Amino acid sequence: LQFFFVRAYPGFLIQYCQIILGLSDSTVSGILDRLEQKKIVKRERTKDDRRVVKISLTGKSQKFCNDFRQKKEEYFTQMLKKLSEQETKDIIKGLEILNLALANDEHQIQ
């Protein structure tokens, strides 16, 4: 989960992670320590304010994400080929409804 969070928000600030995930400073620091030890993420202090730390994926992790995305797309493409035209239309309609619901929910949160 943390891995995909970092992937979704490259260069995010640690403080945002604490707020968005609702975790304490020490919990986030511990998670990031473990991810950094495994060379999954890297921490970078900003030049303007050394207290501010940005988190991003390492090149190796970025490659993993890209490979994973490609395999996932290939898998879903193969699965969709097995469906009838009507089943495909039904799925698209369902995803459109879900997308609208998520968009509306996102506006309510802000």
N, C-alpha and C positions, 0 to 999 in steps of 0.2 A: 504494500500500500504506500509506504513512504517513498519507495522508488518511483512509482508512477506519479506521486504528488510532485516530486522534484522535476520529473519529465514534463509535467503539465505546466509548471510555473518556473521556467528556467531563470536563474538569477534572482530568485525571490529572497526576501529578507527573513532571517530566522524568526523575528517578531511576528511576521504574518503567519508563519507555520504554527506558532503557538496559539494565535488567535483563531485561525481557520479550523485547526484540528482540535482546539480546546484542550491542549496539553500544557503542562507546567514547563517552565524554563529548563528544569533539570531533566525532565523526560525527553524533551526535544534535543537537548544537548547530548544525552546518552544515545539516542537513536542516531544522531548525526555522527557522533564519535565512531559508532560501529560501522556505519556506511562509509565513513572516510577511511577507516582501517582496512576495509575490504576494497578500497579504491573505486567505490561506486560514485561518490560525490566528492566535490572539493569545496573548501570554504575560501572565500576571498574577502578581505577587508576593503572597504571603499577608500579611495584617496581623500575624499572630502571629510570623512568622519571615521576614524579607525575603530570606533565602537560598533559601527554598522558592519555586519557580516552578511555577504550574499552566498547563496548555495547554488551550485550547478552540477550537472552530471559530468563525469570524466568522459574522454573520447571513447573509451572502451564501453562505458555504459550507454552512451549515445548510440553506438553501433549496435549494441544489443537491442535497444528500443526500436531502431530502424528495422533490424532483422525480424524482430517479433511482430512489428506492424505488418511487414510484407507477408510473413507466414499466415498471420491472422486474416489478411485480405484474401490471400489465395484460398484459405480454408473456406471462408464465407462465400467466395465466388463459386467454389465447387458445390457447396451446399445449396446455393440458390439455383444452380443449373438443374438440380434434381426436382425443383418445384414446378408446378404448373403455372401458367400465366396468371390465372386467377389467384393462386396462393401468393405469388410474388406481389400482385397488386394489393392484396389484403395486408401483407407485411408492410409494404410501403405506406399504406393508409394508417396502419397502427403506429408506425414510427413518426409519421407527420403529427398525429394526435399527441404522442408522447413528447415530441419536440415542442409543440405549443404549450403543453402543460408545464414542462420544465422552464420554458421561457417566461411564462406567467409567474411561476413560483420564484424565479430568480429576481424578477422585478419587485415582488413583494418583500423579499429579503433585504433588498437595498433600500 
